[in-house]
């Protein structure tokens, strides 16, 4: 019996190691880098690359992305200069709804109207909303993208205040290049690592960016169809519901308590009970009464009883 077991074990070992067997392969080695001249940065970079390879990222792609990268002091300066407060909503709107943006949006609509119509049909997001996001994020692609995304993201990860967050973005950027969704030569970004004309972070790009024309690339840098579809898909993915109103201009009753405006969220039915009515008169459609909405006063217009009620999506 003992001899039979030895023979069986030998046969079993030979079978396991024969053609078609799954044999454990050594773990891939992380890439090696030349010194950046900043020892602390090099220690973070080498450790990040090791952990990224352990998580399945391609060492060759990591090597190409991070070779020659040095921390950018300007990125850290801009990050630390961000204001610690949020401006009132209508101050924010007034400063960003400019005549140039309106004119630019109309011009782009005239150029690519058929594409915008097709994107709206596919995702249910009105073309005006797509253009509004596009204009706000990058002035319809006119805003300069002055950084290589890997430099911006590596700098902010190394700096450390939000290390885990920016390492996650850097992992996603590596995956983008691995999968051929975007070419390393084109991944230009803002100082914060936001990509292309819609300013997507890399993890958002992976889940949301769209290859509208089917050329194999999700080109949110130069391809207007990909940009428009990616913005629409982003909104759809985050709860946009086809056919629901975005906003309605309303009339307020005399004696309305303005403490309820600019942020309080209630159902349309609740606003209706407080005397808030559509600007054109009449009652709210029954289909809208259960929607959640916020009331914002258009102070800039100096119309005492006119507001916008913003419908949550």
Phi, psi and omega in degrees: 000319181299317179296322180297321179294321179297316179297316181298318179296319180295317178297316181300319179295319180296319179296315183297327183263005182280187181303135177087355180285151176272113181248131181301133178256147178297146179297141180296148179278140175293158180291156175252148185230151170286158180296139175272351186092357179236104188298316182296320178296316180300321179296317177296313183301313182295320179292319177299314181299320178298313181292325179295319178295320177299331179271006173102004178283152186283121181301324182294319179292316176302318180299317180292319183292319189261351178295131178082356180284134173232151181297139184257111182298330180294323177298315180296319179300314181295321180295319183282345179270000179298138181294148181268006181236163176249125181290152175306147190303320184281337169295317179299314181295313183301322182285345186242338175272086184255162178299322180297320179292322179295314179297317180297321179294320178294322179295318179293322178300321179293329183281317189236034183303320182294322177295315180299320179296319180293320178295317178300319179296321182288317189252348178080010179260124182302144183298328178297324177290318177303312180295324179298315177296316181300314181294320181292318186286322186213016183053047178060035177092000181279337182294139181286140173251097194267002183234148162287131187302321183295327178291314180299313184290318179295322179298314183288329175292315180297320183302324163102344183296324178228052189301311183299318180300311184281335171294322177299317178297320182292324174297317180295321177299318178299317179296322177305312182290318178306316186277358179072018180288329177215148181272144182303329183290344186250357188279066176276149187213174167286176179299335181270002179088012178281133195261137165066194185291325176274357178058056175273138167287157188301324179292325175292320176305313184300320186267343195231328183298147189238137171268083188295320185266003174070027181270005178093356180235141173263084190267090179269012178261319187229346186262108187295326176296316178297321180296309182300314181293324180293319177298313181297317180296321177303312181293318178299317182296333183258019168112004178299133181245121183305131173088347178281149182291149174273312177207159174224132173283137187229164174247137182259151179284158172301139179079013181299140179276105184289354174294342179276352184270169175059053170139333180292131181252126180217168172286158176300323178299321178294315177299321180299319179296334179271009175091008179279124185231154174304145185300329182276000180093179180082189183255162175290141175302143181303325182292342183264347192293334180269358179289147176272136187214153174243149182252125178235133183268131181274074184298328183297334182277345178055040176251108194298331185246015183246133181219174168248137172254119187266122183274122178292146179245000000 
